């Protein structure tokens, strides 16, 4: 186990859950729609 290990850098990776989880997309769509409904209801 002496010397350099060139393969250790690719052993771990980081995945951003904000972009990968399918519920995050649905949440973004719902929040946009609720914001537009809020704008309509406060304009009256």
mmCIF file of the N, C-alpha and C atoms, coordinates in Angstrom:
data_MODEL
# 
_entry.id   MODEL 
# 
loop_
_atom_site.group_PDB 
_atom_site.id 
_atom_site.type_symbol 
_atom_site.label_atom_id 
_atom_site.label_alt_id 
_atom_site.label_comp_id 
_atom_site.label_asym_id 
_atom_site.label_entity_id 
_atom_site.label_seq_id 
_atom_site.pdbx_PDB_ins_code 
_atom_site.Cartn_x 
_atom_site.Cartn_y 
_atom_site.Cartn_z 
_atom_site.occupancy 
_atom_site.B_iso_or_equiv 
_atom_site.pdbx_formal_charge 
_atom_site.auth_seq_id 
_atom_site.auth_comp_id 
_atom_site.auth_asym_id 
_atom_site.auth_atom_id 
_atom_site.pdbx_PDB_model_num 
ATOM 1   N N  . UNK A 1 1  ? 0.819   -1.202 0.000   1.00 0.00 ? 1  UNK A N  1 
ATOM 2   C CA . UNK A 1 1  ? 0.000   0.000  0.000   1.00 0.00 ? 1  UNK A CA 1 
ATOM 3   C C  . UNK A 1 1  ? 0.857   1.259  0.000   1.00 0.00 ? 1  UNK A C  1 
ATOM 4   N N  . UNK A 1 2  ? 2.043   1.172  -0.523  1.00 0.00 ? 2  UNK A N  1 
ATOM 5   C CA . UNK A 1 2  ? 2.891   2.354  -0.605  1.00 0.00 ? 2  UNK A CA 1 
ATOM 6   C C  . UNK A 1 2  ? 2.833   2.929  -2.005  1.00 0.00 ? 2  UNK A C  1 
ATOM 7   N N  . UNK A 1 3  ? 3.144   4.201  -2.079  1.00 0.00 ? 3  UNK A N  1 
ATOM 8   C CA . UNK A 1 3  ? 3.129   4.854  -3.379  1.00 0.00 ? 3  UNK A CA 1 
ATOM 9   C C  . UNK A 1 3  ? 1.846   5.628  -3.604  1.00 0.00 ? 3  UNK A C  1 
ATOM 10  N N  . UNK A 1 4  ? 1.698   6.127  -4.793  1.00 0.00 ? 4  UNK A N  1 
ATOM 11  C CA . UNK A 1 4  ? 0.507   6.930  -5.095  1.00 0.00 ? 4  UNK A CA 1 
ATOM 12  C C  . UNK A 1 4  ? -0.611  6.045  -5.624  1.00 0.00 ? 4  UNK A C  1 
ATOM 13  N N  . UNK A 1 5  ? -1.801  6.427  -5.284  1.00 0.00 ? 5  UNK A N  1 
ATOM 14  C CA . UNK A 1 5  ? -2.982  5.714  -5.755  1.00 0.00 ? 5  UNK A CA 1 
ATOM 15  C C  . UNK A 1 5  ? -3.747  6.652  -6.668  1.00 0.00 ? 5  UNK A C  1 
ATOM 16  N N  . UNK A 1 6  ? -3.634  6.459  -7.941  1.00 0.00 ? 6  UNK A N  1 
ATOM 17  C CA . UNK A 1 6  ? -4.243  7.373  -8.911  1.00 0.00 ? 6  UNK A CA 1 
ATOM 18  C C  . UNK A 1 6  ? -5.749  7.169  -9.043  1.00 0.00 ? 6  UNK A C  1 
ATOM 19  N N  . UNK A 1 7  ? -6.279  6.040  -8.623  1.00 0.00 ? 7  UNK A N  1 
ATOM 20  C CA . UNK A 1 7  ? -7.700  5.748  -8.798  1.00 0.00 ? 7  UNK A CA 1 
ATOM 21  C C  . UNK A 1 7  ? -8.561  6.209  -7.627  1.00 0.00 ? 7  UNK A C  1 
ATOM 22  N N  . UNK A 1 8  ? -7.974  6.691  -6.550  1.00 0.00 ? 8  UNK A N  1 
ATOM 23  C CA . UNK A 1 8  ? -8.778  7.036  -5.377  1.00 0.00 ? 8  UNK A CA 1 
ATOM 24  C C  . UNK A 1 8  ? -9.659  8.259  -5.597  1.00 0.00 ? 8  UNK A C  1 
ATOM 25  N N  . UNK A 1 9  ? -9.286  9.156  -6.507  1.00 0.00 ? 9  UNK A N  1 
ATOM 26  C CA . UNK A 1 9  ? -10.099 10.343 -6.754  1.00 0.00 ? 9  UNK A CA 1 
ATOM 27  C C  . UNK A 1 9  ? -11.439 10.024 -7.394  1.00 0.00 ? 9  UNK A C  1 
ATOM 28  N N  . UNK A 1 10 ? -11.519 8.981  -8.158  1.00 0.00 ? 10 UNK A N  1 
ATOM 29  C CA . UNK A 1 10 ? -12.775 8.659  -8.820  1.00 0.00 ? 10 UNK A CA 1 
ATOM 30  C C  . UNK A 1 10 ? -13.650 7.712  -8.007  1.00 0.00 ? 10 UNK A C  1 
ATOM 31  N N  . UNK A 1 11 ? -13.219 7.403  -6.809  1.00 0.00 ? 11 UNK A N  1 
ATOM 32  C CA . UNK A 1 11 ? -13.980 6.485  -5.964  1.00 0.00 ? 11 UNK A CA 1 
ATOM 33  C C  . UNK A 1 11 ? -15.264 7.131  -5.447  1.00 0.00 ? 11 UNK A C  1 
ATOM 34  N N  . UNK A 1 12 ? -15.196 8.410  -5.134  1.00 0.00 ? 12 UNK A N  1 
ATOM 35  C CA . UNK A 1 12 ? -16.346 9.121  -4.586  1.00 0.00 ? 12 UNK A CA 1 
ATOM 36  C C  . UNK A 1 12 ? -16.811 10.187 -5.562  1.00 0.00 ? 12 UNK A C  1 
ATOM 37  N N  . UNK A 1 13 ? -18.103 10.425 -5.569  1.00 0.00 ? 13 UNK A N  1 
ATOM 38  C CA . UNK A 1 13 ? -18.635 11.499 -6.397  1.00 0.00 ? 13 UNK A CA 1 
ATOM 39  C C  . UNK A 1 13 ? -19.730 12.217 -5.618  1.00 0.00 ? 13 UNK A C  1 
ATOM 40  N N  . UNK A 1 14 ? -19.960 13.442 -5.971  1.00 0.00 ? 14 UNK A N  1 
ATOM 41  C CA . UNK A 1 14 ? -20.978 14.250 -5.314  1.00 0.00 ? 14 UNK A CA 1 
ATOM 42  C C  . UNK A 1 14 ? -22.120 14.483 -6.288  1.00 0.00 ? 14 UNK A C  1 
ATOM 43  N N  . UNK A 1 15 ? -23.339 14.183 -5.863  1.00 0.00 ? 15 UNK A N  1 
ATOM 44  C CA . UNK A 1 15 ? -24.522 14.392 -6.694  1.00 0.00 ? 15 UNK A CA 1 
ATOM 45  C C  . UNK A 1 15 ? -25.420 15.386 -5.969  1.00 0.00 ? 15 UNK A C  1 
ATOM 46  N N  . UNK A 1 16 ? -25.768 16.455 -6.646  1.00 0.00 ? 16 UNK A N  1 
ATOM 47  C CA . UNK A 1 16 ? -26.634 17.473 -6.069  1.00 0.00 ? 16 UNK A CA 1 
ATOM 48  C C  . UNK A 1 16 ? -28.073 16.971 -6.072  1.00 0.00 ? 16 UNK A C  1 
ATOM 49  N N  . UNK A 1 17 ? -28.630 16.768 -4.887  1.00 0.00 ? 17 UNK A N  1 
ATOM 50  C CA . UNK A 1 17 ? -29.999 16.245 -4.789  1.00 0.00 ? 17 UNK A CA 1 
ATOM 51  C C  . UNK A 1 17 ? -31.031 17.243 -5.284  1.00 0.00 ? 17 UNK A C  1 
ATOM 52  N N  . UNK A 1 18 ? -30.692 18.505 -5.238  1.00 0.00 ? 18 UNK A N  1 
ATOM 53  C CA . UNK A 1 18 ? -31.628 19.530 -5.693  1.00 0.00 ? 18 UNK A CA 1 
ATOM 54  C C  . UNK A 1 18 ? -31.971 19.352 -7.168  1.00 0.00 ? 18 UNK A C  1 
ATOM 55  N N  . UNK A 1 19 ? -31.039 18.882 -7.946  1.00 0.00 ? 19 UNK A N  1 
ATOM 56  C CA . UNK A 1 19 ? -31.306 18.697 -9.365  1.00 0.00 ? 19 UNK A CA 1 
ATOM 57  C C  . UNK A 1 19 ? -31.711 17.278 -9.710  1.00 0.00 ? 19 UNK A C  1 
ATOM 58  N N  . UNK A 1 20 ? -31.401 16.337 -8.870  1.00 0.00 ? 20 UNK A N  1 
ATOM 59  C CA . UNK A 1 20 ? -31.613 14.950 -9.227  1.00 0.00 ? 20 UNK A CA 1 
ATOM 60  C C  . UNK A 1 20 ? -32.937 14.366 -8.738  1.00 0.00 ? 20 UNK A C  1 
ATOM 61  N N  . UNK A 1 21 ? -33.427 14.830 -7.613  1.00 0.00 ? 21 UNK A N  1 
ATOM 62  C CA . UNK A 1 21 ? -34.640 14.248 -7.031  1.00 0.00 ? 21 UNK A CA 1 
ATOM 63  C C  . UNK A 1 21 ? -35.870 14.729 -7.798  1.00 0.00 ? 21 UNK A C  1 
ATOM 64  N N  . UNK A 1 22 ? -36.754 13.827 -8.225  1.00 0.00 ? 22 UNK A N  1 
ATOM 65  C CA . UNK A 1 22 ? -37.905 14.231 -9.051  1.00 0.00 ? 22 UNK A CA 1 
ATOM 66  C C  . UNK A 1 22 ? -38.898 15.120 -8.317  1.00 0.00 ? 22 UNK A C  1 
ATOM 67  N N  . UNK A 1 23 ? -39.000 15.010 -7.007  1.00 0.00 ? 23 UNK A N  1 
ATOM 68  C CA . UNK A 1 23 ? -39.938 15.855 -6.279  1.00 0.00 ? 23 UNK A CA 1 
ATOM 69  C C  . UNK A 1 23 ? -39.500 17.314 -6.240  1.00 0.00 ? 23 UNK A C  1 
ATOM 70  N N  . UNK A 1 24 ? -38.220 17.569 -6.415  1.00 0.00 ? 24 UNK A N  1 
ATOM 71  C CA . UNK A 1 24 ? -37.729 18.948 -6.435  1.00 0.00 ? 24 UNK A CA 1 
ATOM 72  C C  . UNK A 1 24 ? -38.282 19.698 -7.640  1.00 0.00 ? 24 UNK A C  1 
ATOM 73  N N  . UNK A 1 25 ? -38.383 19.037 -8.776  1.00 0.00 ? 25 UNK A N  1 
ATOM 74  C CA . UNK A 1 25 ? -38.949 19.662 -9.964  1.00 0.00 ? 25 UNK A CA 1 
ATOM 75  C C  . UNK A 1 25 ? -40.427 19.982 -9.749  1.00 0.00 ? 25 UNK A C  1 
ATOM 76  N N  . UNK A 1 26 ? -41.150 19.047 -9.172  1.00 0.00 ? 26 UNK A N  1 
ATOM 77  C CA . UNK A 1 26 ? -42.579 19.264 -8.903  1.00 0.00 ? 26 UNK A CA 1 
ATOM 78  C C  . UNK A 1 26 ? -42.747 20.416 -7.917  1.00 0.00 ? 26 UNK A C  1 
ATOM 79  N N  . UNK A 1 27 ? -41.895 20.472 -6.910  1.00 0.00 ? 27 UNK A N  1 
ATOM 80  C CA . UNK A 1 27 ? -41.977 21.544 -5.918  1.00 0.00 ? 27 UNK A CA 1 
ATOM 81  C C  . UNK A 1 27 ? -41.740 22.905 -6.568  1.00 0.00 ? 27 UNK A C  1 
ATOM 82  N N  . UNK A 1 28 ? -40.779 22.972 -7.490  1.00 0.00 ? 28 UNK A N  1 
ATOM 83  C CA . UNK A 1 28 ? -40.489 24.225 -8.175  1.00 0.00 ? 28 UNK A CA 1 
ATOM 84  C C  . UNK A 1 28 ? -41.684 24.666 -9.005  1.00 0.00 ? 28 UNK A C  1 
ATOM 85  N N  . UNK A 1 29 ? -42.335 23.730 -9.691  1.00 0.00 ? 29 UNK A N  1 
ATOM 86  C CA . UNK A 1 29 ? -43.506 24.053 -10.516 1.00 0.00 ? 29 UNK A CA 1 
ATOM 87  C C  . UNK A 1 29 ? -44.659 24.534 -9.642  1.00 0.00 ? 29 UNK A C  1 
ATOM 88  N N  . UNK A 1 30 ? -44.901 23.838 -8.540  1.00 0.00 ? 30 UNK A N  1 
ATOM 89  C CA . UNK A 1 30 ? -45.986 24.215 -7.628  1.00 0.00 ? 30 UNK A CA 1 
ATOM 90  C C  . UNK A 1 30 ? -45.737 25.595 -7.028  1.00 0.00 ? 30 UNK A C  1 
ATOM 91  N N  . UNK A 1 31 ? -44.501 25.855 -6.611  1.00 0.00 ? 31 UNK A N  1 
ATOM 92  C CA . UNK A 1 31 ? -44.184 27.162 -6.030  1.00 0.00 ? 31 UNK A CA 1 
ATOM 93  C C  . UNK A 1 31 ? -44.380 28.283 -7.038  1.00 0.00 ? 31 UNK A C  1 
ATOM 94  N N  . UNK A 1 32 ? -44.022 28.054 -8.293  1.00 0.00 ? 32 UNK A N  1 
ATOM 95  C CA . UNK A 1 32 ? -44.234 29.065 -9.326  1.00 0.00 ? 32 UNK A CA 1 
ATOM 96  C C  . UNK A 1 32 ? -45.717 29.329 -9.543  1.00 0.00 ? 32 UNK A C  1 
ATOM 97  N N  . UNK A 1 33 ? -46.506 28.282 -9.579  1.00 0.00 ? 33 UNK A N  1 
ATOM 98  C CA . UNK A 1 33 ? -47.951 28.446 -9.776  1.00 0.00 ? 33 UNK A CA 1 
ATOM 99  C C  . UNK A 1 33 ? -48.602 29.140 -8.580  1.00 0.00 ? 33 UNK A C  1 
ATOM 100 N N  . UNK A 1 34 ? -48.192 28.784 -7.383  1.00 0.00 ? 34 UNK A N  1 
ATOM 101 C CA . UNK A 1 34 ? -48.744 29.435 -6.193  1.00 0.00 ? 34 UNK A CA 1 
ATOM 102 C C  . UNK A 1 34 ? -48.368 30.915 -6.153  1.00 0.00 ? 34 UNK A C  1 
ATOM 103 N N  . UNK A 1 35 ? -47.181 31.240 -6.581  1.00 0.00 ? 35 UNK A N  1 
ATOM 104 C CA . UNK A 1 35 ? -46.769 32.640 -6.617  1.00 0.00 ? 35 UNK A CA 1 
ATOM 105 C C  . UNK A 1 35 ? -47.595 33.420 -7.625  1.00 0.00 ? 35 UNK A C  1 
ATOM 106 N N  . UNK A 1 36 ? -47.900 32.808 -8.766  1.00 0.00 ? 36 UNK A N  1 
ATOM 107 C CA . UNK A 1 36 ? -48.717 33.510 -9.757  1.00 0.00 ? 36 UNK A CA 1 
ATOM 108 C C  . UNK A 1 36 ? -50.160 33.654 -9.263  1.00 0.00 ? 36 UNK A C  1 
ATOM 109 N N  . UNK A 1 37 ? -50.669 32.665 -8.560  1.00 0.00 ? 37 UNK A N  1 
ATOM 110 C CA . UNK A 1 37 ? -52.020 32.784 -7.989  1.00 0.00 ? 37 UNK A CA 1 
ATOM 111 C C  . UNK A 1 37 ? -52.065 33.850 -6.893  1.00 0.00 ? 37 UNK A C  1 
ATOM 112 N N  . UNK A 1 38 ? -51.002 33.962 -6.133  1.00 0.00 ? 38 UNK A N  1 
ATOM 113 C CA . UNK A 1 38 ? -50.928 34.968 -5.089  1.00 0.00 ? 38 UNK A CA 1 
ATOM 114 C C  . UNK A 1 38 ? -50.932 36.364 -5.708  1.00 0.00 ? 38 UNK A C  1 
ATOM 115 N N  . UNK A 1 39 ? -50.216 36.516 -6.814  1.00 0.00 ? 39 UNK A N  1 
ATOM 116 C CA . UNK A 1 39 ? -50.182 37.809 -7.488  1.00 0.00 ? 39 UNK A CA 1 
ATOM 117 C C  . UNK A 1 39 ? -51.554 38.183 -8.034  1.00 0.00 ? 39 UNK A C  1 
ATOM 118 N N  . UNK A 1 40 ? -52.299 37.211 -8.534  1.00 0.00 ? 40 UNK A N  1 
ATOM 119 C CA . UNK A 1 40 ? -53.634 37.457 -9.060  1.00 0.00 ? 40 UNK A CA 1 
ATOM 120 C C  . UNK A 1 40 ? -54.592 37.812 -7.920  1.00 0.00 ? 40 UNK A C  1 
ATOM 121 N N  . UNK A 1 41 ? -54.508 37.119 -6.804  1.00 0.00 ? 41 UNK A N  1 
ATOM 122 C CA . UNK A 1 41 ? -55.434 37.355 -5.704  1.00 0.00 ? 41 UNK A CA 1 
ATOM 123 C C  . UNK A 1 41 ? -55.162 38.691 -4.992  1.00 0.00 ? 41 UNK A C  1 
ATOM 124 N N  . UNK A 1 42 ? -53.925 39.130 -4.960  1.00 0.00 ? 42 UNK A N  1 
ATOM 125 C CA . UNK A 1 42 ? -53.632 40.417 -4.312  1.00 0.00 ? 42 UNK A CA 1 
ATOM 126 C C  . UNK A 1 42 ? -53.892 41.590 -5.248  1.00 0.00 ? 42 UNK A C  1 
ATOM 127 N N  . UNK A 1 43 ? -54.016 41.347 -6.549  1.00 0.00 ? 43 UNK A N  1 
ATOM 128 C CA . UNK A 1 43 ? -54.286 42.413 -7.500  1.00 0.00 ? 43 UNK A CA 1 
ATOM 129 C C  . UNK A 1 43 ? -55.751 42.830 -7.475  1.00 0.00 ? 43 UNK A C  1 
ATOM 130 N N  . UNK A 1 44 ? -56.610 42.003 -6.957  1.00 0.00 ? 44 UNK A N  1 
ATOM 131 C CA . UNK A 1 44 ? -58.048 42.303 -6.947  1.00 0.00 ? 44 UNK A CA 1 
ATOM 132 C C  . UNK A 1 44 ? -58.445 43.192 -5.813  1.00 0.00 ? 44 UNK A C  1 
# 
